[in-house]
Amino acid sequence: MESVEKTIESHKHQVFTFAYRFLDDREAAEDVTQEVLVRLWKHHATLDPGWVKAWLIRVTRNACLDVTRKRKRRRALGDRGGYENAIDAVASEEPHPESALALSEVGKQVKAALDDLAEPYKTVVVLREIQGMTYDEVSQALEMPLNTVKVYLHRGRRKLRDALRERRANGEL
């Protein structure tokens, strides 16, 4: 039992940071983190300790994609979530301690450009550049061949760079 608690303690920060980066919503990231850590608790005995990190990122990404799909469905059905938008606006005024980059205007533009990246580029860039995972860890977490990860990372960086150049040309940066 103690090893489960140690595993959870050592990975909860990474799970939350990834979810927060992916969703840009602190409450949703906290919910996803809780859901993922409960799944870890339930499946810990069946997981190979060498694959826990990759498993966690994969499960976190899938949970984030589920949240994103639910949001899109609600919007398509006309649910604008009035009070939820107000809460998000108030919550977003106070920067999260993990995102010091968001303190500057340039940081906000970089974050916006990153949020605009399509999948799988966004996930690969976040895992490698923000989470600091190795290429092999990203490959394991996303169940992608290593060369595919490298290609997506290269293309994602290029798309991010192009988006930032466009923002600078438009006077946003």
N, C-alpha and C positions, 0 to 999 in steps of 0.2 A: 504494500500500500504506500509505503514511504517513497518508493521509486516513482510511482505515478505522480505524487505531489511534487517531487523534485523536477520531474519532466515538465509538468504543467508550469511550475514556477520559472523554469529556465526558458520556456518558449512563449509564455503569454504576451510578453512585450512585443515580440516579433509578429505574432498573430494579429494583435491589435493594430500595430503600425501599418501592416500590409492592408488590413481591412479599412482602416481610416484613409489611407492613401487611395485605395480603390474606390471607396464610396463617397469620400469627402463629407462625411456626416458622422460626428462623434457618437451619437446615440446608436445609430445603425451599426457602427463598427463595434461598439460595446456589446450589442446583441449578438452579432456574428461571432465575436470572440468567445462569448459565453457558450454559444451553441457549439462551436468547434472544440472548446475545451471539455465540454460534456461528452462529445463524441470521442475525444482522446481518452477520457476516463473509462468509457465503456469498452473501447477497443484496444487499450494499452497492452493487455496480455497477449494479443494476437499480432502485435506490430514488432517488426525487427527493429531493434534500437538504432541501427544505422540508417533506417529509412524514416524515422519519426519526423524529422524536419521537412523532408520532401512531402510526406503524407499530410502534415499540417498545412503546408502552403497550398497543396492541391485542394484539400477540403475547404480551406479558407476562401480560395478563389472561387470554388463552386458555390459556396454560400453567398459570396458577394454577387456573383452572377444571378443567383436566385433573387436576391434583394432588388437588383437592377431590373430584372424581368417583371417583378411585382410592381415596381414603380411605374414602368412603362405601361403595364396593363391598367393600372389605376388612372393614369393620364388619358389613356385611350378611352376609358369608360367615362371620362369627364370628372373624376374625383380629383380636385385640385388640392385637397388637404389644407384648407385655409389656416387652421391653427398650427398645423405642422410646419407650414412655410414660415409663419411668424416665429415659432420656436427656433427653427433653423437659422433664421436671420439674426436673432438675438444671440444664439450660441456661436455663430460664425464670427461675431464681432470680437470675441476673445480668442486669440490665437492659441492653438494647442501647443503644449510645451515641446512636443516632438517635432513640430514643424517651424523651426526658427527661420527657415527660408521664407515663410509666409509673412514675416515681419516687414519685409521691404516690398516696395511696389514691383521691383523686378522679380522678386520671388513669387508674387501673386501672378504675374504674367507667365512665368515659367510653369507654375502649377496649373494655370488655365490651359496652357498649351499642352501640358502632359495629360490633363483630363480629356482633351479633345482627341488624343491619339486613339486609334481604333485598336480593338483586340486583334491579335495577341501582342501587338507591339507595346501597348501600355503595360501589360503585366510583365513582360520580359524586361523592359526598361526599369520598372519599379523594383523588381526583384534584384536585378544586377546593380543598378546605380544607387538606389535608395536603401534597399535592404542589405546590400553588400554581399549578396550570395555569389558563389563561384559559378562559372559556366556549367560545371558538372551538377551542382546543386539545383540550378535553374532547370537543367535538362531533366533531372530526376523528378523535381516537383511538378513539372508540367507534362511529364511523360512525352518529351520531344527528343528527337535525336540532337546530339550536341551541335552538329553543323546547322541545323534548323534554328536553334537558339541563337547561334552567332549571326546568322542571316537576319533574323527578326530583330536582334539587338542593333545591328548595323542600320537596317532600314528604319527602325524606331528612332534611333538617334538622329538620322538624317531628316526624318519627318518633323521631329521636334525642333531641330535647328532651322528648317525651312519655315516652320510656323512662327518661330521667334523672330526670324528675319522679316517676315511679313508684318508682324506686329510692330516691329521697329520702324518699318517703312510707313506704316499707317499712323505713326506717332503715339502708339500705345505704350511703347517702352522708352 
